[in-house]
Amino acid sequence: MSAYKSKNVVIYDLETTGLSLESDEMIQISALRLSDGKRFNRFVLPKGEISKKAILTHGYDLEHIIKNGGKVAKEVLKDFVEFAS
């Protein structure tokens, strides 16, 4: 609770290639840091295909991810950890 009271909290949201925990991948991570209101948004290049249902849900196909600076997951997660720390 002390982290919440001090606003040392990061709220995040993920978009994925589908709904399977075993085979689907993260394709976007967005976050808000409450302490200063800074936002984080990065696209992740998936190794596999993005399902049609996922594209209908979030609207992100591979072309959109590439056009918006998609990077490999390891690089994006490193940036997110720095943002959240």
C-alpha positions, 0 to 999 in steps of 0.5 A, a space after each residue: 500500500 505504501 507504493 500506492 500512497 507515494 504514487 510509486 506505481 506503474 500501470 501497464 497494458 499489453 497487446 498480444 498476437 492472440 490469447 494462448 499463454 503457450 504460443 502467443 506473444 506480446 506485440 505492444 506494451 503501454 504504461 503510465 507512471 503515476 509519480 510523474 504522469 510519464 507514459 511509455 509505449 513500445 511495439 514488439 516485433 513478433 516471431 510468429 503471426 498475429 491472429 485475425 481475431 487479435 488484429 480485429 481487437 487491437 488493430 495492429 498488424 505487422 505493417 503497423 508495428 514496423 511503421 511504428 518502430 517495432 523492436 525485438 522483445 528483449 530490447 523493449 522489455 529492457 526499456 520498460 524495466 528502466 521506465 518502471 524503475 
